[in-house]
């Protein structure tokens, strides 16, 4: 009889625990931030993760941010100042701000950066239950970071990307190379990444060009570009918009006529984020 009593009490306790866990409201989940979380074995394969209070796997979007720097410089800290604004605008989203292996004269040539981007996204998808966010993933990148997010979004069917935010990304590597002056820093950066020229290494130029992978299943994309950009010509973004239009993918191209590459004034960035907010909310459900 005592044994039956103990078993009954034990089952009752387990049932009570399960009820408590299920009944816990989302707003009891605290805000949590993690720095330098590894997604690979290399010291450069780390990310910062920002998890908002009250998140859940149904409605908390994940924004993955990728810094620029011509594939050979830059750091995730370049984007830190924008994280709170992104979280405020996009439904208190979770944010992952990633680093990746940078190209050098001897190491980390393409497709290392593409592989790091894929590994980071796959890692984040695998952690969605642990961290409590949904698998609605929005990729945001600037310059070479924009190149990486567009390549990831258009080249890989899985995991499915919900939207892309592209700040002045190079998307056609042949056109980028041909537009750059001979012996310029631009050509040197491209050759450092992919090696060779479009003439003697055409396959890798095609494989590294996001525009070649756009199709009808590609995610909605908002593109932002400065009209005075001397590093990545605005023709790159115009070509991407035209390709997205041709296959019926929702997109928007915003041109800021007086802005160049990389650093834009706060007022312009605030307007840009307002446009991003409207586009993402209209296209991610």
C-alpha positions in Angstrom: 0.0 0.0 0.0 2.9 2.3 0.9 4.5 1.6 -2.5 1.3 2.6 -4.3 1.1 5.8 -2.3 4.7 6.8 -3.1 4.1 6.0 -6.8 0.9 8.1 -6.8 2.8 11.1 -5.1 5.6 10.8 -7.6 3.3 10.8 -10.6 1.4 13.8 -9.1 4.6 15.7 -8.7 5.7 15.1 -12.3 2.3 16.1 -13.6 2.5 19.3 -11.5 5.9 20.1 -12.9 4.7 19.7 -16.5 1.7 21.9 -15.9 3.9 24.6 -14.4 6.3 24.5 -17.4 3.5 24.6 -19.9 1.6 27.4 -18.1 4.7 29.6 -17.8 3.9 32.8 -19.8 6.3 33.8 -22.5 7.0 37.1 -20.8 8.7 35.2 -18.0 11.5 34.2 -20.4 14.2 36.8 -19.6 16.4 38.7 -22.0 19.7 36.9 -22.6 22.8 37.9 -24.5 25.7 35.7 -25.4 29.1 36.9 -26.7 31.5 35.0 -28.9 29.4 31.8 -29.3 31.3 29.3 -31.4 29.7 27.9 -34.5 32.9 26.2 -35.7 36.4 25.2 -34.6 38.2 28.3 -35.9 38.6 31.2 -33.5 37.1 33.5 -36.1 33.9 31.4 -36.3 32.0 33.1 -33.5 28.9 35.2 -33.1 27.1 37.4 -30.6 23.5 36.4 -29.9 20.9 38.8 -28.5 17.7 37.2 -27.2 14.7 39.4 -26.2 12.5 39.0 -23.2 9.3 37.1 -23.8 10.5 35.4 -26.9 9.0 32.2 -28.3 9.4 29.7 -31.1 6.2 30.9 -32.9 6.6 34.6 -33.3 10.2 35.7 -32.5 12.0 36.3 -35.8 15.8 35.8 -36.1 17.9 38.5 -37.8 21.4 37.4 -38.8 23.8 40.3 -39.4 27.0 40.1 -41.4 29.6 42.9 -41.5 31.5 44.2 -44.5 35.2 44.9 -45.0 36.0 43.6 -48.5 36.1 40.0 -47.3 39.4 40.7 -45.6 38.7 43.1 -42.7 35.9 44.3 -40.4 34.3 42.8 -37.3 30.9 42.0 -35.9 31.3 45.0 -33.6 30.7 47.2 -36.7 27.0 46.4 -36.4 26.6 46.5 -32.6 25.2 50.0 -32.5 22.2 49.0 -34.7 21.0 45.9 -32.8 18.7 47.6 -30.3 17.0 49.5 -33.2 16.5 46.4 -35.2 15.1 44.6 -32.2 12.7 47.5 -31.4 11.4 47.7 -35.0 11.1 44.0 -35.9 8.8 42.5 -33.2 11.5 42.2 -30.5 13.4 39.9 -32.8 16.4 37.8 -31.8 19.7 38.9 -33.4 22.8 37.0 -34.3 25.8 39.1 -35.3 28.5 37.0 -36.8 32.2 36.9 -37.6 33.7 34.7 -40.2 37.2 33.8 -41.5 38.7 36.7 -43.3 40.6 36.3 -46.6 44.4 36.8 -46.5 47.0 36.5 -49.2 47.7 32.9 -48.2 44.5 31.6 -46.6 40.7 31.7 -46.4 39.9 32.2 -50.0 36.5 31.7 -51.4 34.4 29.6 -50.7 35.5 29.7 -47.1 33.3 32.7 -46.3 30.3 31.0 -48.0 30.9 27.9 -45.9 31.1 30.0 -42.7 27.9 31.7 -43.6 26.1 28.4 -44.2 27.6 26.9 -41.0 26.5 29.9 -38.9 22.9 29.7 -40.2 22.7 26.0 -39.8 24.0 26.4 -36.2 21.3 29.0 -35.4 18.6 26.8 -36.9 19.7 23.9 -34.7 19.6 26.2 -31.6 16.1 27.6 -32.2 14.5 25.4 -29.5 17.2 26.0 -27.0 17.2 29.8 -27.6 13.4 30.0 -28.2 13.1 31.8 -31.5 11.3 30.8 -34.7 12.8 29.6 -37.9 11.7 32.7 -39.7 15.2 34.0 -40.6 16.1 37.4 -42.0 19.6 38.0 -43.3 21.1 41.5 -43.2 24.5 42.3 -44.6 26.5 45.4 -45.8 29.0 45.4 -48.7 30.9 42.1 -48.7 28.5 41.0 -45.8 25.7 41.8 -48.2 27.4 39.6 -50.8 27.4 36.8 -48.3 23.8 37.1 -47.2 22.5 37.3 -50.8 24.7 34.3 -51.8 23.3 32.3 -48.9 19.7 33.3 -49.5 19.7 32.6 -53.2 22.1 29.6 -53.5 20.7 27.4 -50.7 17.1 26.1 -50.6 17.6 25.0 -47.0 17.2 26.5 -44.5 14.6 28.7 -46.1 15.3 32.4 -45.7 12.3 34.6 -45.1 13.8 38.0 -46.2 17.1 39.6 -47.2 18.3 43.1 -46.3 21.1 44.1 -48.7 23.1 47.2 -48.2 25.1 47.9 -51.3 26.2 44.3 -51.9 28.3 43.2 -54.9 26.3 40.5 -56.6 28.0 40.1 -60.0 31.7 39.4 -59.4 32.6 39.6 -63.1 31.0 43.0 -63.5 32.5 44.2 -60.2 36.0 43.1 -61.4 35.6 44.7 -64.8 34.3 48.0 -63.4 37.3 48.4 -61.0 40.3 50.3 -62.3 43.4 48.2 -63.1 45.6 47.8 -60.0 43.0 49.3 -57.8 42.2 48.2 -54.2 38.9 46.9 -55.6 40.5 44.5 -58.0 43.0 43.4 -55.4 40.2 42.6 -52.9 38.4 40.5 -55.5 41.5 38.6 -56.5 42.4 38.1 -52.8 39.0 36.5 -52.3 38.6 34.4 -55.5 42.0 34.3 -57.1 42.7 34.9 -60.7 40.6 36.9 -63.1 37.3 36.3 -64.8 39.2 35.2 -67.9 41.3 32.5 -66.3 39.0 31.4 -63.5 35.4 31.9 -64.8 33.9 29.1 -62.8 34.7 30.6 -59.4 33.5 34.1 -60.5 30.2 32.5 -61.4 30.0 30.4 -58.2 30.6 33.5 -56.1 28.0 35.7 -57.8 24.7 35.8 -56.0 22.8 37.1 -59.0 23.3 33.8 -60.9 21.3 32.0 -58.2 18.2 34.1 -58.1 15.1 32.1 -58.9 11.3 32.3 -58.3 11.7 30.8 -54.9 14.3 33.4 -53.7 13.2 35.4 -50.6 11.9 38.9 -50.7 14.7 41.4 -50.8 15.1 45.0 -49.9 18.2 46.7 -51.5 19.7 50.0 -50.2 22.5 51.8 -52.2 24.2 55.1 -52.2 24.1 57.0 -55.5 27.7 58.2 -54.9 29.1 54.8 -54.1 32.6 54.5 -55.7 33.4 51.1 -54.3 30.4 49.0 -55.4 28.7 50.7 -58.3 24.9 51.2 -58.0 24.6 49.1 -61.2 25.1 46.0 -59.1 21.9 46.7 -57.1 20.0 47.8 -60.3 21.0 44.5 -61.9 19.8 42.5 -58.9 16.5 44.3 -58.8 16.0 43.6 -62.5 16.8 39.9 -62.0 14.4 39.7 -59.0 11.7 41.4 -61.0 12.2 39.0 -63.9 11.4 36.0 -61.8 8.6 37.6 -59.8 10.3 37.9 -56.4 9.1 40.8 -54.1 11.8 43.4 -53.8 12.5 47.1 -53.3 15.4 49.2 -54.3 16.1 52.3 -52.3 18.7 54.8 -53.7 20.1 57.5 -51.5 21.5 59.9 -54.2 24.0 61.8 -52.0 25.5 58.8 -50.1 28.6 56.8 -50.8 29.8 53.5 -49.5 29.7 52.2 -45.8 29.1 55.1 -43.4 25.8 56.9 -43.8 24.5 59.8 -41.6 22.2 58.9 -38.7 19.2 60.6 -40.3 19.6 58.5 -43.5 20.1 55.3 -41.5 17.0 56.0 -39.4 15.0 56.5 -42.6 16.5 53.3 -44.1 15.5 51.3 -41.1 12.0 52.6 -41.3 11.8 51.4 -44.9 13.3 48.1 -43.9 10.8 47.7 -41.1 7.9 48.3 -43.5 9.2 46.0 -46.1 9.9 43.1 -43.7 6.6 43.4 -41.9 4.8 43.3 -45.3 6.7 40.3 -46.6 7.4 38.0 -43.6 4.4 36.4 -42.0 
